[in-house]
Amino acid sequence: MHWVAYSRLWTSRLAVLKLDIRKRMPYVGSENLGKYGPFERIDGILHYGVDPSDAHNTNIVDIDLASRDPSGLVRFSGDFTLIAPTKRTPRSLLLEVPNRGNRLSFRMFNRANMAAILRDPCSVGDGFIFRHGFALLSVGWQFDAMGMNIQVPEATINGNPLKGGVICRIQPSRKSRSLFVGQLGSTAYRLNEGTSQARLYEQIHLNAPRVEVDPSSWSIGRIEAGTMETSEEHICSQEGFSAGKIYTLVYDASGAPVVGLGLLALRDAGSYFRSSNYPGRTSPPPSVIAFGASQTGRVLRHLLYEGLYESEDGEFVFDGVMPHIAGAQRGDFNHRFAQPSSMGVPACGQMFPFASRTTTDPLTGWREGLFRDKQRVPKVFQTNTSWEYWRGDAALGHVSTSGDADIEPAPQERLYLFAGTHHINAVVPVSDTLVHTGDRVRYPMNTVSYTPLIRAALLNMLEWIEGSSIPPSSQIPRIADGTLVSRKAVLSKFENVSGLDRLPDVDALPHLSVIDLGLLASQGVCNFPARETQPYPALVCDVGDDVNEVAGIRLPDLTVPLGFHTGWNLRHEDSGGADQLATFAGFSIFDRTMVSRRAKPKYIEQVRISVDELVDQRFVLKEDRWLLQRTAQFRHELATINAI
């Protein structure tokens, strides 16, 4: 296929107006990736132009206030990376949504280790994605990301920048005189001269009263070596901020980028790369599957809610959508002064609806669903770990907001709980320290790997799209069979468990609530902080006599247990808030009695039987049998050494 080295200009109805190729090279490590190899890597920039008056775009907040080119289009541009086979048409295109600028799939599916990722963010790992015939497209969508990102215009009125409220939540893990106000790594809106009316609140936990901090006791800037310094990204206090307390900063910012254009970038990139404009050396892929995890799983839920799986010309862009570890939330992706990296701060993305089917919320009287009764919706897999349930929201994806009735998944979706796992996947060797923050947690972190399950889910989705098979039915805890219960009920079963000396404060556990963001919230203009009223139910999977979860997809760690594995952990006492849940982490504790009951040869055989059942049920791939069986041998040694 003919291609131009640096730039390519298309005449098309597509919203991608131009593709700039910055680099094109053989993909390192792809020579031996089966019948689809070798692959090449293409890095570049996509230039978009969208009609702000088109019905497919008008849901984007403030798009009507963005500048337009002479033809009336709103222009923006963003990064992309394509890894594609050079000799054979890809079986499908996997469009991954980078998490805060970071590519996900190489670690999530290909098992590339962190050392390799640090050397090359596109490290091939074991090549799983590519061996199975996928081309992989990473698309920049977040305007304030440090890695892959997007450049979007600001909204203005009569040429003047907009001003409005921004909210940040910080929970320091050590006493400090200065706090960085960015949300999980980025500062979307600087503290500047427009922030003189900023307000700071503190709470001892999320459900405690919010108390305003005396304005005279803190200021904008930071204190280094006892000296006050100017900073647009910090607040400071001579008295210091307490470890474990939750601080909420509300301030006015100036200059509102049209954040929701990032959602259009995902849609329009998918449309472009499945068209005849596909820049690979083969024919374009016949289908597109969108994948996102955590923050970007919530992005995909938001994209579904806004109906942005259809292009401007009404063509279906995504055949499958896979939001992973997103719970039942959306996020800060399409309102004025939105902060895409924010997590859990009540805003538009934490509002009803939560489930895909249309239901009525008895607390508000609203009637809606994530799919909004659309007749044409992509096939959807929603996969969660136990942590998203313990966070207080995942169950709302399949239970009524009154908490007393199951909501059956829609025909075109599957919901799966990866039982006994946690958000950050397996932590091995045993550790109580979070790598991404350096903070400690109270108990050794969860060692169960859900990698075999998410790999099988990806291929099950592809075969469903191809029409060769129907995926396994949803596997979730339910009200009807008694496996979906309150967190208090489950915690009562941990009260006498050996190795646990502290449990969470039930009153401090997080949950979603009915929130009031002001009269203009429906237009994407929010008043912060949100006024929270009635709480929504926060339900989790029940546990059995061995305090392992009884529903969902259960790996051998749970069916042939050597200990117990949870989706919750506690903050370490050195970090403050020791009765509160740690962010992202669960724990594993190996039990000496359980280990002594299972001699290694017998244990390995029991694991083999459990794995074979998972393969027969299509929750694990045949090729990953060896992975689980090899892991079992290592796990027995790990348990023997670490058992309590």
C-alpha positions as CSV (number, residue, x, y, z in Angstrom):
1,M,0.0,0.0,0.0
2,H,1.4,3.4,-0.9
3,W,2.0,5.8,1.9
4,V,3.6,9.2,2.4
5,A,6.4,9.4,5.1
6,Y,5.2,12.4,7.1
7,S,1.8,13.6,6.2
8,R,-1.3,12.3,4.5
9,L,-4.4,14.4,3.6
10,W,-7.7,12.8,3.0
11,T,-10.8,14.1,1.2
12,S,-13.6,12.4,3.1
13,R,-16.7,12.7,5.2
14,L,-14.7,11.4,8.1
15,A,-14.0,13.8,11.0
16,V,-10.2,13.0,10.8
17,L,-9.0,15.6,8.3
18,K,-5.4,14.7,8.3
19,L,-3.0,12.2,9.6
20,D,0.7,13.1,10.3
21,I,3.0,10.2,10.5
22,R,6.0,11.2,12.7
23,K,7.7,7.8,12.9
24,R,7.2,4.4,11.1
25,M,9.4,1.4,12.0
26,P,9.4,-2.3,12.4
27,Y,7.9,-3.3,15.8
28,V,10.6,-4.7,18.0
29,G,10.0,-8.3,19.0
30,S,7.2,-9.0,16.4
31,E,9.2,-11.3,14.1
32,N,8.0,-14.5,15.9
33,L,4.4,-13.6,16.7
34,G,2.7,-16.4,14.7
35,K,0.9,-16.1,11.4
36,Y,0.1,-12.4,11.8
37,G,3.7,-11.3,12.2
38,P,5.8,-9.3,11.6
39,F,4.2,-6.0,12.8
40,E,5.2,-2.3,12.4
41,R,4.7,0.6,14.7
42,I,3.4,4.0,13.5
43,D,3.4,7.1,15.7
44,G,1.8,10.3,14.7
45,I,-0.9,13.0,15.1
46,L,-4.5,12.9,14.1
47,H,-6.1,16.2,13.1
48,Y,-9.9,16.3,13.7
49,G,-12.6,18.7,12.4
50,V,-16.2,18.2,13.7
51,D,-19.4,20.0,12.9
52,P,-20.6,21.5,16.2
53,S,-24.2,21.6,15.0
54,D,-24.3,17.9,14.0
55,A,-26.7,16.0,16.2
56,H,-24.0,13.4,16.9
57,N,-21.8,16.1,18.5
58,T,-24.2,18.5,20.3
59,N,-23.9,16.5,23.6
60,I,-20.3,17.8,24.0
61,V,-20.5,20.6,26.6
62,D,-19.4,24.0,25.2
63,I,-18.7,22.7,21.7
64,D,-20.9,25.6,20.5
65,L,-18.5,28.1,22.2
66,A,-15.4,26.7,20.5
67,S,-13.7,28.6,17.7
68,R,-14.4,27.4,14.2
69,D,-12.5,27.3,11.0
70,P,-13.7,28.9,7.7
71,S,-15.8,25.8,6.9
72,G,-17.5,25.9,10.3
73,L,-15.7,23.0,11.9
74,V,-14.2,22.8,15.4
75,R,-10.6,21.7,15.0
76,F,-8.4,19.7,17.5
77,S,-5.6,17.2,17.3
78,G,-4.1,14.3,19.3
79,D,-1.5,11.6,19.5
80,F,-1.9,8.1,18.2
81,T,0.2,4.9,18.0
82,L,-0.7,2.0,15.7
83,I,0.9,-1.4,15.9
84,A,-0.3,-3.4,12.9
85,P,0.6,-6.5,10.9
86,T,2.4,-5.8,7.6
87,K,1.5,-8.8,5.5
88,R,-1.9,-10.0,6.7
89,T,-5.2,-8.1,7.4
90,P,-5.7,-7.8,11.1
91,R,-8.5,-9.9,12.6
92,S,-9.7,-6.8,14.5
93,L,-8.6,-3.4,15.7
94,L,-8.2,-3.1,19.5
95,L,-8.6,0.6,20.3
96,E,-7.2,1.2,23.8
97,V,-7.9,4.4,25.7
98,P,-4.6,5.5,27.4
99,N,-5.0,5.9,31.2
100,R,-3.7,9.4,32.1
101,G,-1.5,9.3,29.0
102,N,-0.2,5.7,29.6
103,R,-0.8,2.9,27.2
104,L,-2.5,-0.1,29.0
105,S,-2.6,-3.1,26.8
106,F,1.0,-4.2,26.8
107,R,0.8,-4.8,30.6
108,M,-2.9,-5.7,30.8
109,F,-3.0,-8.3,28.0
110,N,0.6,-9.0,27.0
111,R,2.0,-9.4,30.5
112,A,4.9,-7.0,29.8
113,N,6.7,-6.4,33.1
114,M,7.2,-2.9,34.6
115,A,10.9,-2.9,33.9
116,A,10.3,-3.5,30.2
117,I,7.5,-0.9,30.1
118,L,9.8,1.7,31.6
119,R,12.3,1.0,28.8
120,D,9.6,1.0,26.1
121,P,5.9,1.8,26.8
122,C,5.0,-0.5,23.8
123,S,7.1,-3.5,25.0
124,V,5.8,-6.6,23.3
125,G,5.6,-8.8,26.4
126,D,4.4,-12.3,25.4
127,G,2.7,-10.8,22.3
128,F,-0.8,-12.1,23.2
129,I,-2.7,-9.4,21.4
130,F,-0.7,-9.7,18.2
131,R,-0.5,-13.5,18.2
132,H,-4.3,-13.4,18.1
133,G,-4.4,-11.1,15.1
134,F,-5.2,-7.7,16.6
135,A,-3.9,-4.4,15.4
136,L,-3.5,-2.1,18.4
137,L,-4.4,1.6,18.3
138,S,-3.7,3.9,21.2
139,V,-5.5,7.3,20.9
140,G,-4.7,10.4,22.9
141,W,-7.9,11.9,24.3
142,Q,-7.0,13.7,27.6
143,F,-6.1,17.4,27.3
144,D,-4.0,17.5,30.5
145,A,-2.2,14.1,30.3
146,M,1.5,13.9,30.6
147,G,1.9,11.2,28.0
148,M,-0.4,10.6,25.0
149,N,-2.7,13.6,24.9
150,I,-4.9,15.9,22.8
151,Q,-4.9,19.6,22.1
152,V,-8.4,21.1,22.2
153,P,-9.7,24.7,21.9
154,E,-11.0,26.8,24.7
155,A,-14.6,27.8,25.0
156,T,-15.1,31.6,24.9
157,I,-18.0,34.1,24.9
158,N,-17.4,37.2,22.7
159,G,-13.7,36.2,22.7
160,N,-13.4,36.2,26.5
161,P,-12.3,33.1,28.5
162,L,-14.9,31.4,30.7
163,K,-14.5,31.4,34.5
164,G,-15.9,28.8,36.8
165,G,-15.5,26.4,39.7
166,V,-13.0,23.6,40.1
167,I,-12.8,21.0,42.9
168,C,-9.9,19.0,44.1
169,R,-9.7,16.3,46.8
170,I,-6.5,15.4,48.5
171,Q,-5.9,12.9,51.3
172,P,-2.2,13.1,52.3
173,S,-0.4,10.1,53.7
174,R,2.0,12.1,55.8
175,K,1.9,15.4,57.7
176,S,3.0,18.2,55.4
177,R,3.0,21.9,55.1
178,S,2.3,21.8,51.3
179,L,-0.3,19.9,49.3
180,F,-0.2,19.3,45.5
181,V,-3.7,19.9,44.2
182,G,-3.5,17.8,41.0
183,Q,-5.8,14.8,40.8
184,L,-3.8,11.6,40.4
185,G,-0.9,13.2,38.8
186,S,-2.0,16.3,36.8
187,T,-3.1,19.9,37.5
188,A,-5.7,20.6,34.9
189,Y,-6.4,24.2,36.1
190,R,-3.7,26.4,37.8
191,L,-4.3,28.3,40.9
192,N,-3.9,32.0,39.9
193,E,-5.2,35.5,40.4
194,G,-8.7,34.3,39.9
195,T,-8.6,32.1,42.9
196,S,-8.8,34.7,45.7
197,Q,-12.1,33.3,46.8
198,A,-10.9,29.7,47.1
199,R,-12.4,27.6,49.9
200,L,-10.7,24.7,51.7
201,Y,-12.7,22.0,53.7
202,E,-11.5,19.1,55.8
203,Q,-13.1,15.8,56.9
204,I,-11.9,13.0,59.1
205,H,-13.5,10.6,56.5
206,L,-15.7,10.9,53.4
207,N,-19.0,10.5,55.3
208,A,-18.0,12.9,58.1
209,P,-19.2,16.6,58.1
210,R,-17.2,18.9,55.8
211,V,-15.7,21.7,57.9
212,E,-14.3,24.9,56.2
213,V,-10.7,25.6,57.1
214,D,-10.0,29.1,58.4
215,P,-8.9,31.1,55.3
216,S,-6.2,32.8,57.3
217,S,-4.5,29.5,58.1
218,W,-3.6,28.5,54.6
219,S,-2.6,30.1,51.3
220,I,-1.7,29.3,47.7
221,G,1.9,28.4,47.2
222,R,4.3,25.9,48.9
223,I,6.7,25.8,51.7
224,E,10.1,24.4,51.0
225,A,12.8,24.2,53.7
226,G,10.7,26.6,55.8
227,T,10.5,29.2,53.0
228,M,7.3,30.2,51.2
229,E,7.5,29.9,47.4
230,T,5.1,30.8,44.6
231,S,3.3,27.8,43.1
232,E,0.2,27.5,41.0
233,E,-0.1,23.8,41.9
234,H,0.1,23.8,45.7
235,I,-1.6,25.1,48.8
236,C,0.3,25.5,52.0
237,S,-0.1,26.0,55.8
238,Q,2.5,26.8,58.4
239,E,0.6,24.6,60.8
240,G,0.6,21.7,58.3
241,F,-2.0,19.4,56.9
242,S,-2.7,16.2,58.8
243,A,-2.0,12.7,57.5
244,G,-5.2,10.8,56.7
245,K,-7.6,13.8,56.7
246,I,-9.5,14.6,53.5
247,Y,-9.1,18.1,52.1
248,T,-11.4,19.5,49.5
249,L,-10.3,22.6,47.6
250,V,-12.8,24.6,45.6
251,Y,-11.6,27.5,43.5
252,D,-12.4,29.6,40.4
253,A,-10.4,29.0,37.3
254,S,-10.2,30.9,34.0
255,G,-10.0,29.3,30.6
256,A,-12.2,26.3,30.0
257,P,-11.0,23.8,27.4
258,V,-13.7,21.8,25.6
259,V,-12.9,18.6,27.5
260,G,-15.5,16.5,25.9
261,L,-13.8,16.7,22.5
262,G,-11.6,13.8,23.8
263,L,-14.6,11.5,23.5
264,L,-15.1,12.6,19.9
265,A,-11.4,11.8,19.3
266,L,-11.9,8.2,20.4
267,R,-15.0,7.9,18.2
268,D,-13.5,9.5,15.1
269,A,-10.2,7.7,15.4
270,G,-12.0,4.4,15.5
271,S,-14.0,5.4,12.4
272,Y,-10.9,6.5,10.5
273,F,-8.8,3.5,11.2
274,R,-11.5,1.0,10.1
275,S,-12.0,2.9,6.8
276,S,-10.2,2.8,3.5
277,N,-7.9,5.5,5.0
278,Y,-6.3,2.9,7.3
279,P,-2.6,3.7,7.2
280,G,-1.4,0.1,7.6
281,R,0.1,-1.9,4.7
282,T,-2.9,-4.2,4.5
283,S,-6.7,-3.9,4.2
284,P,-8.4,-2.2,7.1
285,P,-9.6,-4.3,10.1
286,P,-13.2,-5.6,9.8
287,S,-14.1,-4.6,13.4
288,V,-13.1,-2.4,16.3
289,I,-13.1,-3.2,20.0
290,A,-12.6,-0.4,22.5
291,F,-10.9,-1.2,25.7
292,G,-10.3,1.0,28.8
293,A,-9.3,0.2,32.4
294,S,-10.1,2.2,35.6
295,Q,-10.2,5.9,34.6
296,T,-10.6,4.9,30.9
297,G,-13.1,2.2,31.6
298,R,-15.2,5.0,33.0
299,V,-14.5,7.0,29.8
300,L,-16.0,4.1,27.8
301,R,-19.1,4.0,30.0
302,H,-19.4,7.8,29.4
303,L,-19.0,7.3,25.7
304,L,-21.8,4.7,25.8
305,Y,-24.0,7.1,27.8
306,E,-23.5,9.9,25.3
307,G,-24.1,7.6,22.3
308,L,-20.7,8.3,20.8
309,Y,-20.3,4.9,19.2
310,E,-21.8,6.3,16.0
311,S,-19.9,8.6,13.7
312,E,-21.2,11.9,12.3
313,D,-22.6,10.0,9.2
314,G,-24.4,7.5,11.5
315,E,-22.0,4.6,10.9
316,F,-21.3,2.2,13.8
317,V,-17.8,2.7,15.0
318,F,-17.3,0.2,17.8
319,D,-18.5,-3.4,17.5
320,G,-17.5,-4.1,21.1
321,V,-16.8,-2.0,24.1
322,M,-14.9,-3.3,27.2
323,P,-14.9,-1.1,30.3
324,H,-12.7,-2.8,32.8
325,I,-12.5,-2.0,36.6
326,A,-14.7,1.0,36.1
327,G,-17.4,0.1,38.6
328,A,-20.7,1.8,37.8
329,Q,-19.4,5.3,37.4
330,R,-18.7,7.6,34.5
331,G,-16.4,10.6,35.2
332,D,-15.1,14.1,34.7
333,F,-15.1,13.9,30.9
334,N,-17.8,16.2,29.6
335,H,-18.6,19.2,31.7
336,R,-17.1,22.7,32.0
337,F,-13.8,22.7,33.9
338,A,-13.9,18.9,34.0
339,Q,-10.8,17.2,35.3
340,P,-10.4,13.8,33.6
341,S,-7.9,12.5,36.1
342,S,-10.2,13.1,39.0
343,M,-11.5,10.0,40.8
344,G,-14.6,9.8,43.0
345,V,-15.1,13.5,43.7
346,P,-18.9,13.9,43.3
347,A,-19.6,15.5,39.9
348,C,-21.6,14.7,36.8
349,G,-20.0,11.3,36.4
350,Q,-21.2,10.0,39.7
351,M,-24.9,10.6,39.0
352,F,-27.7,8.2,38.0
353,P,-28.0,6.2,35.8
354,F,-25.6,3.3,36.7
355,A,-27.1,0.2,35.1
356,S,-27.3,-0.2,31.3
357,R,-31.1,-1.0,31.2
358,T,-33.5,1.9,31.8
359,T,-34.8,1.9,35.3
360,T,-36.5,4.4,37.7
361,D,-34.4,5.8,40.6
362,P,-36.9,5.9,43.5
363,L,-34.7,8.4,45.3
364,T,-34.9,11.1,42.6
365,G,-37.8,9.9,40.3
366,W,-35.4,10.0,37.3
367,R,-35.8,7.3,34.7
368,E,-32.8,6.4,32.5
369,G,-30.2,3.9,31.7
370,L,-26.6,3.9,30.4
371,F,-27.8,2.7,27.0
372,R,-30.7,5.2,26.9
373,D,-33.1,2.7,25.3
374,K,-31.0,2.7,22.1
375,Q,-31.9,0.0,19.6
376,R,-28.4,-0.2,18.3
377,V,-25.7,-0.5,20.9
378,P,-22.3,-2.2,20.6
379,K,-21.6,-5.5,22.4
380,V,-20.4,-4.7,25.9
381,F,-18.4,-6.6,28.5
382,Q,-18.1,-4.9,31.9
383,T,-15.5,-6.6,34.1
384,N,-14.8,-5.6,37.7
385,T,-12.7,-6.8,40.7
386,S,-13.9,-6.9,44.2
387,W,-12.4,-3.5,44.9
388,E,-14.9,-1.7,42.8
389,Y,-17.7,-3.3,44.8
390,W,-16.0,-2.4,48.1
391,R,-15.5,1.2,46.7
392,G,-19.3,1.4,46.9
393,D,-20.5,1.5,43.4
394,A,-20.0,-1.6,41.2
395,A,-23.1,-3.3,42.4
396,L,-25.2,-0.4,41.1
397,G,-24.4,-1.6,37.6
398,H,-26.8,-4.5,38.2
399,V,-29.0,-3.7,41.2
400,S,-31.8,-1.2,41.7
401,T,-30.9,2.0,43.5
402,S,-33.3,0.9,46.3
403,G,-30.9,-2.0,46.8
404,D,-33.6,-4.7,46.9
405,A,-33.8,-6.1,43.3
406,D,-31.5,-7.3,40.6
407,I,-31.3,-5.7,37.2
408,E,-30.7,-8.2,34.5
409,P,-27.9,-7.3,32.1
410,A,-29.1,-6.2,28.7
411,P,-29.0,-8.8,25.9
412,Q,-26.0,-7.2,24.3
413,E,-23.9,-7.0,27.4
414,R,-22.1,-9.3,29.9
415,L,-21.1,-8.4,33.4
416,Y,-18.3,-10.3,35.2
417,L,-16.9,-10.1,38.7
418,F,-13.4,-11.4,38.9
419,A,-13.9,-12.7,42.4
420,G,-11.2,-12.2,45.1
421,T,-9.1,-9.8,43.0
422,H,-8.3,-6.2,43.4
423,H,-7.9,-3.1,41.2
424,I,-4.1,-3.1,40.7
425,N,-4.0,-6.8,39.9
426,A,-1.7,-9.3,41.5
427,V,1.1,-7.9,43.7
428,V,4.0,-10.4,43.8
429,P,6.3,-10.8,45.6
430,V,4.3,-10.2,48.8
431,S,4.3,-6.5,49.7
432,D,2.5,-3.9,51.7
433,T,3.7,-0.9,49.7
434,L,1.9,0.7,46.7
435,V,4.4,1.1,43.9
436,H,2.6,4.1,42.3
437,T,2.6,6.2,45.6
438,G,5.1,4.6,47.9
439,D,2.4,4.4,50.6
440,R,2.0,1.4,52.8
441,V,-1.2,-0.5,53.5
442,R,-2.1,-2.5,56.6
443,Y,-2.1,-6.0,55.2
444,P,-0.1,-7.7,52.5
445,M,-1.6,-6.9,49.1
446,N,-3.7,-9.2,47.1
447,T,-1.6,-11.8,45.1
448,V,-4.4,-13.1,42.8
449,S,-3.9,-12.3,39.0
450,Y,-7.0,-11.7,36.9
451,T,-4.8,-11.6,33.7
452,P,-6.0,-15.0,32.4
453,L,-9.6,-13.8,32.8
454,I,-9.3,-10.5,30.9
455,R,-7.4,-12.3,28.1
456,A,-10.2,-14.8,27.7
457,A,-12.8,-12.0,27.8
458,L,-11.1,-10.2,24.9
459,L,-11.2,-13.3,22.7
460,N,-14.7,-14.1,23.8
461,M,-15.7,-10.6,22.7
462,L,-14.0,-11.0,19.3
463,E,-15.7,-14.4,18.7
464,W,-19.1,-12.9,19.6
465,I,-18.5,-10.1,17.0
466,E,-17.3,-12.6,14.4
467,G,-20.4,-14.7,15.1
468,S,-18.5,-17.9,15.9
469,S,-19.7,-18.2,19.5
470,I,-21.9,-16.6,22.2
471,P,-20.0,-15.5,25.3
472,P,-20.5,-17.1,28.7
473,S,-23.4,-15.7,30.7
474,S,-22.8,-12.9,33.2
475,Q,-21.2,-14.0,36.5
476,I,-22.1,-11.5,39.3
477,P,-23.4,-11.7,42.8
478,R,-27.2,-11.3,43.0
479,I,-29.9,-10.2,45.4
480,A,-32.0,-13.2,44.4
481,D,-29.6,-15.9,45.4
482,G,-28.3,-14.1,48.5
483,T,-24.8,-13.6,47.2
484,L,-25.0,-9.8,47.1
485,V,-25.1,-8.4,50.6
486,S,-24.1,-5.4,52.7
487,R,-20.5,-4.7,53.6
488,K,-21.3,-4.8,57.2
489,A,-22.6,-8.4,56.9
490,V,-19.4,-9.4,55.2
491,L,-17.1,-7.7,57.6
492,S,-18.8,-9.5,60.5
493,K,-17.4,-12.7,59.1
494,F,-13.8,-11.3,59.3
495,E,-14.1,-10.4,63.0
496,N,-12.4,-13.6,64.2
497,V,-10.1,-14.3,61.3
498,S,-6.5,-15.0,62.3
499,G,-4.0,-12.3,61.1
500,L,-6.5,-9.4,61.2
501,D,-6.2,-6.9,64.0
502,R,-8.3,-4.1,62.5
503,L,-11.4,-3.9,60.3
504,P,-12.7,-0.8,58.4
505,D,-15.0,1.6,60.2
506,V,-18.4,0.8,58.5
507,D,-19.5,4.4,58.9
508,A,-16.4,5.6,57.0
509,L,-16.9,3.3,53.9
510,P,-17.3,5.2,50.6
511,H,-20.5,5.2,48.7
512,L,-22.3,7.1,46.0
513,S,-25.1,9.5,46.9
514,V,-27.8,11.6,45.2
515,I,-26.0,14.8,44.5
516,D,-27.1,18.4,43.7
517,L,-24.7,20.3,41.4
518,G,-26.9,23.3,40.8
519,L,-29.5,24.5,38.4
520,L,-27.1,24.4,35.3
521,A,-25.7,20.9,35.9
522,S,-27.8,19.4,33.1
523,Q,-25.9,21.9,30.8
524,G,-22.5,20.7,32.2
525,V,-22.0,23.8,34.4
526,C,-21.6,22.6,38.1
527,N,-21.6,24.3,41.4
528,F,-19.0,22.7,43.8
529,P,-18.9,21.1,46.2
530,A,-21.9,19.0,45.4
531,R,-24.6,18.8,47.9
532,E,-24.9,15.1,48.9
533,T,-28.2,13.8,50.2
534,Q,-29.5,10.2,50.3
535,P,-26.9,7.5,50.0
536,Y,-27.2,4.8,47.3
537,P,-26.8,1.2,48.5
538,A,-23.2,-0.2,48.5
539,L,-23.4,-4.0,48.2
540,V,-20.6,-6.5,47.8
541,C,-20.2,-10.2,47.2
542,D,-20.8,-12.5,50.2
543,V,-18.1,-14.8,51.4
544,G,-18.1,-18.4,52.5
545,D,-16.7,-20.2,55.6
546,D,-13.2,-19.6,54.2
547,V,-14.0,-15.9,53.8
548,N,-13.5,-16.1,50.1
549,E,-16.1,-14.7,47.7
550,V,-18.8,-17.1,46.7
551,A,-19.9,-15.6,43.3
552,G,-18.4,-14.3,40.1
553,I,-15.6,-16.1,38.2
554,R,-13.6,-17.9,40.8
555,L,-9.9,-18.7,40.1
556,P,-8.2,-21.6,41.8
557,D,-7.0,-19.2,44.5
558,L,-10.6,-19.2,45.7
559,T,-11.8,-22.7,44.7
560,V,-8.7,-24.4,46.1
561,P,-7.7,-21.9,48.7
562,L,-4.5,-21.6,50.7
563,G,-5.8,-18.4,52.3
564,F,-8.2,-15.6,51.7
565,H,-8.2,-12.9,49.2
566,T,-10.2,-9.6,49.3
567,G,-10.9,-6.5,47.4
568,W,-10.4,-4.3,50.5
569,N,-7.5,-3.3,52.5
570,L,-6.8,-0.5,55.1
571,R,-4.7,2.5,55.1
572,H,-1.5,2.0,57.2
573,E,-1.6,3.6,60.6
574,D,1.5,5.7,59.6
575,S,-0.6,7.2,56.8
576,G,-3.5,8.3,59.0
577,G,-7.1,7.3,58.6
578,A,-6.2,3.8,59.6
579,D,-9.9,2.7,59.8
580,Q,-10.5,3.8,56.2
581,L,-10.1,1.8,53.0
582,A,-6.9,2.0,51.0
583,T,-7.3,3.2,47.5
584,F,-7.0,0.5,44.8
585,A,-5.8,-2.3,47.2
586,G,-7.1,-5.6,48.6
587,F,-5.2,-8.1,50.6
588,S,-4.2,-11.8,50.7
589,I,-3.4,-13.7,53.9
590,F,-2.2,-17.3,53.6
591,D,-3.6,-19.5,56.4
592,R,-1.3,-22.1,57.9
593,T,-4.2,-24.5,58.6
594,M,-5.3,-24.3,55.0
595,V,-1.8,-24.9,53.7
596,S,-1.2,-27.9,56.0
597,R,-4.4,-29.6,54.7
598,R,-3.1,-29.5,51.1
599,A,0.2,-31.3,50.4
600,K,1.7,-29.9,47.2
601,P,1.1,-32.8,44.8
602,K,-2.5,-33.0,45.9
603,Y,-2.9,-29.3,45.7
604,I,-1.5,-29.1,42.1
605,E,-3.9,-31.8,41.0
606,Q,-6.9,-29.9,42.5
607,V,-5.8,-26.8,40.8
608,R,-5.6,-28.7,37.5
609,I,-9.2,-29.8,37.9
610,S,-10.3,-26.3,38.7
611,V,-8.5,-24.8,35.7
612,D,-9.9,-27.4,33.4
613,E,-13.4,-26.4,34.5
614,L,-12.6,-22.7,33.8
615,V,-11.3,-23.6,30.4
616,D,-14.5,-25.7,29.7
617,Q,-16.6,-22.7,30.7
618,R,-14.5,-20.4,28.5
619,F,-13.4,-18.1,31.3
620,V,-9.8,-19.2,30.8
621,L,-8.0,-19.9,27.5
622,K,-6.4,-23.3,26.8
623,E,-3.1,-21.5,26.2
624,D,-3.2,-20.1,29.7
625,R,-3.6,-23.5,31.5
626,W,0.2,-23.5,31.9
627,L,0.2,-20.0,33.4
628,L,-2.3,-20.9,36.1
629,Q,-0.7,-24.3,36.8
630,R,2.8,-22.8,37.0
631,T,1.3,-20.0,39.2
632,A,-0.2,-22.7,41.5
633,Q,3.2,-24.2,42.2
634,F,4.7,-20.8,43.0
635,R,1.6,-20.0,45.1
636,H,2.1,-23.1,47.3
637,E,5.7,-22.1,48.0
638,L,4.6,-18.5,48.7
639,A,1.9,-19.6,51.0
640,T,4.2,-22.0,52.9
641,I,6.6,-19.2,53.6
642,N,4.1,-16.5,54.4
643,A,1.3,-18.4,56.1
644,I,0.0,-17.0,59.4
